[in-house]
Amino acid sequence: MSEDVTLNYGLWEMAVLCLLRERSLHPYEIQRLLKARRKDDFLVLKRGSLYHAIKRLADAGLIDATETTREGRRPERTTYAITLAGRAALPQWLKNLIAVPVRERSNFMGAVSFLFHLTPEDAIAGLKSRIALLENEIAANETRLAEALPRIGRIHLVELEYSQAMQSAELAWVKTVLSDLESGRLKWDWAKIMKAVRPPAAKTSKRKPK
């Protein structure tokens, strides 16, 4: 897989290729394994996304359909296997994803960049709500991690550990900003900011009639 190709692929393609490296599977088994291993923490487990990823990988020659079977009145199921090209491409692709930091877009980061459009009071209320939601989500993830760890092993849950670490760091930062707002160490005057950023009004010249 060339570098240009991997840049056009996403997490769904990576997940499918990784599972097929373990063994040949049909789409239903892929979806079941992703759910069992809690990959819904970073994937929205929709069948449409799965089949789209399978088609893209097959078109690229990274996986191949090996057989199609039918059990009773159930729909046909096509089993897919990773190809030699897929086996060669996957390790390097994964190493690149792990080794190279990428600045990922964040709605929250975008919102806080325009924080001054809120009053400090509204910002305080919003951050307090975010803190409560983050604390609840972190607690829920700790429960999920404790339940799943002995069942499926840490290696299948390291992404949940990463998510916990990122949320804990975010929670600590939000609490710091909230403290600064409540103490007055962080404050702003919206009217003064608007006056500073608005361009001066263009002067109109009055011409004397000839």
GROMACS elastic network, one bead per residue, 0.5 to 0.9 nm:
[ bonds ]
;  ai    aj funct       b0    kb
    1     4     6  0.82152   500
    1     5     6  0.62384   500
    1     6     6  0.66109   500
    1    60     6  0.84670   500
    1    62     6  0.81692   500
    1    85     6  0.72823   500
    1    86     6  0.75485   500
    1    88     6  0.79112   500
    1    89     6  0.50971   500
    1    90     6  0.80929   500
    1    92     6  0.89070   500
    1    93     6  0.81188   500
    2     5     6  0.52947   500
    2     6     6  0.64644   500
    2     7     6  0.88372   500
    2    89     6  0.81248   500
    3     6     6  0.52842   500
    3     7     6  0.63431   500
    3     8     6  0.89737   500
    3    93     6  0.83471   500
    4     7     6  0.53783   500
    4     8     6  0.68433   500
    5     8     6  0.53527   500
    5     9     6  0.68128   500
    5    60     6  0.88653   500
    6     9     6  0.51704   500
    6    10     6  0.80103   500
    6    93     6  0.69052   500
    7    10     6  0.78178   500
    9    12     6  0.79877   500
    9    13     6  0.62304   500
    9    14     6  0.76743   500
    9    53     6  0.85494   500
    9    56     6  0.86218   500
   10    13     6  0.56542   500
   10    14     6  0.65273   500
   10    15     6  0.88782   500
   10    53     6  0.85216   500
   11    15     6  0.60322   500
   11    16     6  0.85880   500
   11    42     6  0.82330   500
   11    43     6  0.73645   500
   12    15     6  0.51462   500
   12    16     6  0.62029   500
   12    17     6  0.85651   500
   12    43     6  0.71521   500
   12    49     6  0.71965   500
   12    50     6  0.66698   500
   12    52     6  0.87794   500
   12    53     6  0.59446   500
   12    54     6  0.86941   500
   13    16     6  0.52538   500
   13    17     6  0.61067   500
   13    18     6  0.85574   500
   13    50     6  0.81758   500
   13    52     6  0.87838   500
   13    53     6  0.50766   500
   13    54     6  0.71145   500
   13    56     6  0.78212   500
   13    57     6  0.68279   500
   14    17     6  0.52294   500
   14    18     6  0.61270   500
   14    19     6  0.87424   500
   14    53     6  0.87908   500
   14    90     6  0.78010   500
   14    93     6  0.84732   500
   14    94     6  0.80549   500
   15    18     6  0.51756   500
   15    19     6  0.63118   500
   15    20     6  0.86601   500
   15    30     6  0.89815   500
   15    34     6  0.80974   500
   15    39     6  0.86767   500
   16    19     6  0.53243   500
   16    20     6  0.61774   500
   16    21     6  0.85729   500
   16    30     6  0.70954   500
   16    50     6  0.78767   500
   16    53     6  0.74287   500
   16    54     6  0.71846   500
   16    57     6  0.86743   500
   17    20     6  0.51790   500
   17    21     6  0.61337   500
   17    22     6  0.89317   500
   17    54     6  0.87373   500
   17    57     6  0.79815   500
   17    62     6  0.79110   500
   17    63     6  0.75773   500
   17    81     6  0.88784   500
   17    82     6  0.68100   500
   17    86     6  0.72485   500
   17    87     6  0.84660   500
   17    90     6  0.72126   500
   18    21     6  0.51215   500
   18    22     6  0.68529   500
   18    82     6  0.88564   500
   18    90     6  0.74460   500
   19    22     6  0.52798   500
   19    23     6  0.67763   500
   19    24     6  0.81278   500
   19    25     6  0.79998   500
   19    30     6  0.70525   500
   19    33     6  0.82661   500
   19    34     6  0.86094   500
   19    82     6  0.89743   500
   20    23     6  0.50322   500
   20    24     6  0.53562   500
   20    25     6  0.64313   500
   20    30     6  0.82999   500
   20    63     6  0.80663   500
   20    80     6  0.73073   500
   20    81     6  0.57309   500
   20    82     6  0.54665   500
   21    24     6  0.75786   500
   21    81     6  0.75985   500
   21    82     6  0.58478   500
   21    83     6  0.87954   500
   21    86     6  0.82560   500
   21    87     6  0.68668   500
   21    90     6  0.87239   500
   22    82     6  0.88958   500
   23    80     6  0.89646   500
   23    81     6  0.70099   500
   23    82     6  0.81114   500
   24    66     6  0.84343   500
   24    79     6  0.64627   500
   24    80     6  0.55219   500
   24    82     6  0.72466   500
   25    28     6  0.80747   500
   25    29     6  0.59306   500
   25    30     6  0.63139   500
   25    78     6  0.82626   500
   25    79     6  0.51571   500
   25    80     6  0.55038   500
   25    81     6  0.68191   500
   26    29     6  0.54745   500
   26    30     6  0.63659   500
   26    31     6  0.89101   500
   26    68     6  0.89587   500
   26    77     6  0.62699   500
   26    78     6  0.54836   500
   26    80     6  0.58534   500
   26    81     6  0.88251   500
   27    31     6  0.62024   500
   27    32     6  0.85683   500
   27    47     6  0.84046   500
   27    50     6  0.74097   500
   27    51     6  0.74277   500
   27    54     6  0.83652   500
   27    77     6  0.75748   500
   27    78     6  0.74196   500
   27    79     6  0.73600   500
   27    80     6  0.80869   500
   28    31     6  0.52098   500
   28    32     6  0.61635   500
   28    33     6  0.86584   500
   28    47     6  0.87560   500
   28    77     6  0.81132   500
   29    33     6  0.60690   500
   29    34     6  0.85244   500
   30    33     6  0.52519   500
   30    34     6  0.61895   500
   30    35     6  0.86828   500
   30    50     6  0.85261   500
   31    34     6  0.51616   500
   31    35     6  0.62669   500
   31    36     6  0.86223   500
   31    45     6  0.71907   500
   31    46     6  0.85767   500
   31    47     6  0.77791   500
   31    50     6  0.77005   500
   32    35     6  0.52242   500
   32    36     6  0.60853   500
   32    37     6  0.86155   500
   33    37     6  0.60375   500
   33    38     6  0.84861   500
   33    39     6  0.85304   500
   34    37     6  0.52906   500
   34    38     6  0.62399   500
   34    39     6  0.51059   500
   34    40     6  0.69823   500
   34    43     6  0.86649   500
   34    45     6  0.80333   500
   35    38     6  0.50607   500
   35    39     6  0.58699   500
   35    40     6  0.61024   500
   35    45     6  0.76656   500
   36    39     6  0.76934   500
   36   152     6  0.85504   500
   37    40     6  0.82542   500
   37   148     6  0.84576   500
   37   152     6  0.70478   500
   37   156     6  0.63441   500
   37   157     6  0.75735   500
   38    41     6  0.60853   500
   38    42     6  0.86564   500
   38   148     6  0.85953   500
   38   156     6  0.81210   500
   38   157     6  0.75679   500
   38   160     6  0.85036   500
   39    42     6  0.59052   500
   39    43     6  0.60089   500
   39    44     6  0.86365   500
   39    45     6  0.83856   500
   39   156     6  0.86636   500
   39   157     6  0.85954   500
   39   159     6  0.85290   500
   39   160     6  0.89495   500
   40    44     6  0.58064   500
   40    45     6  0.61198   500
   41    44     6  0.79455   500
   41   159     6  0.80146   500
   41   160     6  0.71214   500
   41   163     6  0.85358   500
   42   159     6  0.83462   500
   43    46     6  0.85131   500
   44    49     6  0.81743   500
   45    48     6  0.87803   500
   45    49     6  0.75003   500
   45    50     6  0.76505   500
   46    49     6  0.54345   500
   46    50     6  0.65124   500
   46    51     6  0.89514   500
   47    50     6  0.50270   500
   47    51     6  0.62049   500
   47    52     6  0.84959   500
   48    51     6  0.53322   500
   48    52     6  0.60943   500
   48    53     6  0.86205   500
   49    52     6  0.51155   500
   49    53     6  0.62001   500
   49    54     6  0.86756   500
   50    53     6  0.52010   500
   50    54     6  0.62490   500
   50    55     6  0.87223   500
   51    55     6  0.61457   500
   51    56     6  0.86416   500
   52    55     6  0.52013   500
   52    56     6  0.63078   500
   52    57     6  0.87233   500
   53    56     6  0.51728   500
   53    57     6  0.61979   500
   53    58     6  0.85261   500
   54    57     6  0.52239   500
   54    58     6  0.60385   500
   54    59     6  0.85199   500
   54    63     6  0.78250   500
   54    80     6  0.85967   500
   55    58     6  0.50636   500
   55    59     6  0.59944   500
   55    60     6  0.85376   500
   55    63     6  0.89982   500
   56    59     6  0.51261   500
   56    60     6  0.62355   500
   56    61     6  0.87419   500
   56    62     6  0.88032   500
   57    60     6  0.51040   500
   57    61     6  0.63259   500
   57    62     6  0.52702   500
   57    63     6  0.57659   500
   57    64     6  0.83051   500
   57    86     6  0.85668   500
   58    61     6  0.50538   500
   58    62     6  0.58136   500
   58    64     6  0.56218   500
   58    65     6  0.78194   500
   58    80     6  0.88732   500
   59    62     6  0.77123   500
   59    63     6  0.82518   500
   59    64     6  0.87885   500
   60    63     6  0.78105   500
   61    64     6  0.68110   500
   61    82     6  0.88737   500
   61    83     6  0.70791   500
   61    85     6  0.69605   500
   61    86     6  0.74177   500
   62    81     6  0.88175   500
   62    82     6  0.61255   500
   62    83     6  0.53626   500
   62    84     6  0.74518   500
   62    85     6  0.54925   500
   62    87     6  0.77979   500
   62    89     6  0.81644   500
   63    80     6  0.65261   500
   63    81     6  0.55244   500
   63    83     6  0.50452   500
   63    84     6  0.85420   500
   63    85     6  0.81905   500
   63    86     6  0.63888   500
   64    79     6  0.85078   500
   64    80     6  0.54646   500
   64    81     6  0.54601   500
   64    82     6  0.63533   500
   64    83     6  0.64454   500
   65    68     6  0.79290   500
   65    78     6  0.65192   500
   65    79     6  0.57488   500
   65    81     6  0.64094   500
   65    82     6  0.89489   500
   66    78     6  0.73956   500
   66    79     6  0.56960   500
   66    80     6  0.55986   500
   66    81     6  0.65367   500
   67    77     6  0.82771   500
   67    78     6  0.57335   500
   67    79     6  0.54097   500
   67    80     6  0.75044   500
   68    76     6  0.64304   500
   68    77     6  0.54457   500
   68    79     6  0.62109   500
   69    75     6  0.86888   500
   69    76     6  0.55324   500
   69    77     6  0.53441   500
   69    78     6  0.64973   500
   69    79     6  0.81437   500
   70    73     6  0.75323   500
   70    74     6  0.63060   500
   70    75     6  0.62565   500
   70    77     6  0.61996   500
   70    78     6  0.89216   500
   71    74     6  0.55829   500
   71    75     6  0.76603   500
   71    76     6  0.75813   500
   71    77     6  0.86652   500
   72    75     6  0.84471   500
   73    76     6  0.88773   500
   74    77     6  0.85384   500
   82    85     6  0.79983   500
   82    86     6  0.56972   500
   82    87     6  0.66292   500
   83    86     6  0.50075   500
   83    87     6  0.62729   500
   83    88     6  0.86383   500
   84    87     6  0.50548   500
   84    88     6  0.61937   500
   84    89     6  0.86089   500
   85    88     6  0.51513   500
   85    89     6  0.61292   500
   85    90     6  0.86487   500
   86    89     6  0.51146   500
   86    90     6  0.59811   500
   87    90     6  0.56483   500
   87    91     6  0.74640   500
   88    91     6  0.68556   500
   88    92     6  0.77303   500
   89    92     6  0.58014   500
   89    93     6  0.61812   500
   89    94     6  0.87872   500
   90    93     6  0.50810   500
   90    94     6  0.61208   500
   90    95     6  0.85761   500
   91    94     6  0.51942   500
   91    95     6  0.61198   500
   91    96     6  0.86458   500
   92    95     6  0.50248   500
   92    96     6  0.61649   500
   92    97     6  0.86627   500
   93    96     6  0.52356   500
   93    97     6  0.63380   500
   93    98     6  0.87607   500
   94    97     6  0.51058   500
   94    98     6  0.61882   500
   94    99     6  0.84847   500
   95    98     6  0.51825   500
   95    99     6  0.58619   500
   95   100     6  0.84038   500
   96    99     6  0.51481   500
   96   100     6  0.58481   500
   97   100     6  0.58582   500
   97   101     6  0.76940   500
   97   102     6  0.85476   500
   98   101     6  0.74797   500
  105   108     6  0.89457   500
  105   109     6  0.78472   500
  105   110     6  0.81239   500
  106   109     6  0.52221   500
  106   110     6  0.63063   500
  106   111     6  0.86412   500
  107   110     6  0.50837   500
  107   111     6  0.61223   500
  107   112     6  0.87529   500
  108   112     6  0.61899   500
  108   113     6  0.85716   500
  109   112     6  0.53358   500
  109   113     6  0.62886   500
  110   113     6  0.52989   500
  110   114     6  0.71183   500
  111   114     6  0.55278   500
  111   115     6  0.64746   500
  112   116     6  0.82844   500
  113   116     6  0.80537   500
  114   117     6  0.59195   500
  114   118     6  0.80946   500
  115   118     6  0.57483   500
  115   119     6  0.83447   500
  115   120     6  0.86364   500
  115   123     6  0.71844   500
  116   119     6  0.69149   500
  116   120     6  0.78623   500
  116   123     6  0.86413   500
  116   187     6  0.87343   500
  116   188     6  0.67691   500
  116   189     6  0.79962   500
  116   190     6  0.64309   500
  116   193     6  0.82460   500
  117   190     6  0.67642   500
  118   121     6  0.78856   500
  118   122     6  0.59478   500
  118   123     6  0.60372   500
  118   190     6  0.81482   500
  119   122     6  0.52105   500
  119   123     6  0.62329   500
  119   124     6  0.86243   500
  119   188     6  0.82317   500
  119   189     6  0.84349   500
  119   190     6  0.76715   500
  120   124     6  0.60971   500
  120   125     6  0.86703   500
  120   181     6  0.67924   500
  120   182     6  0.85325   500
  120   186     6  0.86242   500
  120   187     6  0.66629   500
  120   188     6  0.74939   500
  121   124     6  0.51233   500
  121   125     6  0.63463   500
  121   126     6  0.87258   500
  121   181     6  0.84772   500
  121   182     6  0.86914   500
  122   125     6  0.51008   500
  122   126     6  0.61726   500
  122   127     6  0.86096   500
  123   126     6  0.51275   500
  123   127     6  0.61039   500
  123   128     6  0.85456   500
  123   178     6  0.83263   500
  123   181     6  0.82891   500
  124   127     6  0.52312   500
  124   128     6  0.61166   500
  124   129     6  0.86541   500
  124   177     6  0.88989   500
  124   178     6  0.61144   500
  124   181     6  0.68275   500
  124   182     6  0.73349   500
  125   128     6  0.52306   500
  125   129     6  0.63637   500
  125   130     6  0.87741   500
  126   129     6  0.51931   500
  126   130     6  0.62824   500
  126   131     6  0.87363   500
  127   131     6  0.61065   500
  127   132     6  0.86790   500
  127   174     6  0.67133   500
  127   175     6  0.79300   500
  127   177     6  0.84211   500
  127   178     6  0.65392   500
  128   131     6  0.51170   500
  128   132     6  0.64067   500
  128   133     6  0.88049   500
  128   174     6  0.86266   500
  128   175     6  0.82798   500
  128   178     6  0.74911   500
  129   132     6  0.52675   500
  129   133     6  0.63752   500
  129   134     6  0.86760   500
  130   133     6  0.51311   500
  130   134     6  0.60203   500
  130   135     6  0.85145   500
  130   171     6  0.84342   500
  130   174     6  0.81772   500
  131   134     6  0.51191   500
  131   135     6  0.60771   500
  131   136     6  0.85777   500
  131   171     6  0.62961   500
  131   174     6  0.70731   500
  131   175     6  0.72161   500
  132   135     6  0.52316   500
  132   136     6  0.62610   500
  132   137     6  0.86826   500
  133   136     6  0.51451   500
  133   137     6  0.61321   500
  133   138     6  0.85729   500
  134   137     6  0.50729   500
  134   138     6  0.60089   500
  134   139     6  0.84925   500
  134   167     6  0.69907   500
  134   168     6  0.81485   500
  134   170     6  0.85345   500
  134   171     6  0.65833   500
  135   138     6  0.51843   500
  135   139     6  0.61619   500
  135   140     6  0.85966   500
  135   167     6  0.88179   500
  135   168     6  0.84741   500
  135   171     6  0.76260   500
  136   139     6  0.51941   500
  136   140     6  0.61649   500
  136   141     6  0.86395   500
  137   140     6  0.50070   500
  137   141     6  0.60726   500
  137   142     6  0.85378   500
  137   167     6  0.86760   500
  138   141     6  0.51057   500
  138   142     6  0.61661   500
  138   143     6  0.87300   500
  138   164     6  0.63999   500
  138   167     6  0.70664   500
  138   168     6  0.74233   500
  139   142     6  0.51052   500
  139   143     6  0.64415   500
  139   144     6  0.88026   500
  140   143     6  0.51650   500
  140   144     6  0.63150   500
  140   145     6  0.86523   500
  141   145     6  0.59598   500
  141   146     6  0.84730   500
  141   160     6  0.76800   500
  141   161     6  0.89869   500
  141   163     6  0.89253   500
  141   164     6  0.72738   500
  142   145     6  0.50740   500
  142   146     6  0.61301   500
  142   147     6  0.85763   500
  142   161     6  0.89949   500
  142   164     6  0.79817   500
  143   146     6  0.51946   500
  143   147     6  0.61903   500
  143   148     6  0.86299   500
  144   147     6  0.51280   500
  144   148     6  0.60418   500
  144   149     6  0.83561   500
  145   148     6  0.52224   500
  145   149     6  0.57237   500
  145   154     6  0.89226   500
  145   157     6  0.74433   500
  145   160     6  0.73383   500
  145   161     6  0.80593   500
  146   149     6  0.54849   500
  146   150     6  0.75285   500
  147   150     6  0.69054   500
  147   151     6  0.73333   500
  148   151     6  0.51564   500
  148   152     6  0.59722   500
  148   153     6  0.73463   500
  148   154     6  0.85477   500
  148   157     6  0.80473   500
  149   152     6  0.57478   500
  149   154     6  0.56767   500
  149   156     6  0.84989   500
  149   157     6  0.72601   500
  150   153     6  0.56863   500
  150   154     6  0.79839   500
  152   155     6  0.81907   500
  152   156     6  0.66222   500
  152   157     6  0.80615   500
  153   156     6  0.59441   500
  153   157     6  0.70100   500
  154   157     6  0.50105   500
  154   158     6  0.61367   500
  155   158     6  0.57291   500
  155   159     6  0.87880   500
  156   159     6  0.76762   500
  156   160     6  0.87745   500
  157   160     6  0.52883   500
  157   161     6  0.66085   500
  157   162     6  0.88663   500
  158   162     6  0.62390   500
  158   163     6  0.86119   500
  159   163     6  0.61365   500
  159   164     6  0.85770   500
  160   164     6  0.61257   500
  160   165     6  0.85881   500
  161   164     6  0.50637   500
  161   165     6  0.62458   500
  161   166     6  0.87195   500
  162   165     6  0.50713   500
  162   166     6  0.62231   500
  162   167     6  0.86088   500
  163   166     6  0.51502   500
  163   167     6  0.61153   500
  163   168     6  0.84827   500
  164   167     6  0.51743   500
  164   168     6  0.59973   500
  164   169     6  0.85326   500
  165   168     6  0.51291   500
  165   169     6  0.61707   500
  165   170     6  0.86066   500
  166   169     6  0.51402   500
  166   170     6  0.61568   500
  166   171     6  0.85689   500
  167   171     6  0.60037   500
  167   172     6  0.85798   500
  168   171     6  0.50077   500
  168   172     6  0.62309   500
  168   173     6  0.86966   500
  169   172     6  0.51811   500
  169   173     6  0.63125   500
  169   174     6  0.86836   500
  170   173     6  0.51368   500
  170   174     6  0.60844   500
  170   175     6  0.85440   500
  171   174     6  0.51749   500
  171   175     6  0.61493   500
  171   176     6  0.86462   500
  172   175     6  0.52298   500
  172   176     6  0.63438   500
  172   177     6  0.88974   500
  173   176     6  0.50427   500
  173   177     6  0.63343   500
  173   178     6  0.85939   500
  174   177     6  0.51471   500
  174   178     6  0.60717   500
  174   179     6  0.85540   500
  175   178     6  0.50078   500
  175   179     6  0.61062   500
  175   180     6  0.86303   500
  176   179     6  0.51239   500
  176   180     6  0.62787   500
  176   181     6  0.86957   500
  177   180     6  0.50465   500
  177   181     6  0.61781   500
  177   182     6  0.86276   500
  177   186     6  0.77111   500
  178   181     6  0.50757   500
  178   182     6  0.61288   500
  178   183     6  0.85503   500
  178   186     6  0.88741   500
  179   182     6  0.51687   500
  179   183     6  0.60879   500
  179   184     6  0.84490   500
  179   185     6  0.83273   500
  179   186     6  0.87850   500
  180   183     6  0.52166   500
  180   184     6  0.59519   500
  180   186     6  0.51879   500
  180   187     6  0.83219   500
  181   184     6  0.51410   500
  181   185     6  0.61415   500
  181   187     6  0.63790   500
  182   185     6  0.77988   500
  182   186     6  0.81044   500
  183   186     6  0.76413   500
  184   187     6  0.58571   500
  188   192     6  0.82986   500
  188   193     6  0.78434   500
  189   192     6  0.54338   500
  189   193     6  0.63124   500
  189   194     6  0.87566   500
  190   193     6  0.51065   500
  190   194     6  0.61476   500
  190   195     6  0.85899   500
  191   194     6  0.51674   500
  191   195     6  0.61977   500
  191   196     6  0.86741   500
  192   195     6  0.50474   500
  192   196     6  0.61924   500
  192   197     6  0.87513   500
  193   196     6  0.50743   500
  193   197     6  0.62342   500
  193   198     6  0.85595   500
  194   197     6  0.52713   500
  194   198     6  0.59338   500
  195   198     6  0.55070   500
  195   199     6  0.83031   500
  195   200     6  0.89603   500
  196   199     6  0.79291   500
  198   201     6  0.86085   500
  199   202     6  0.85828   500
  200   203     6  0.88156   500
  207   210     6  0.87655   500
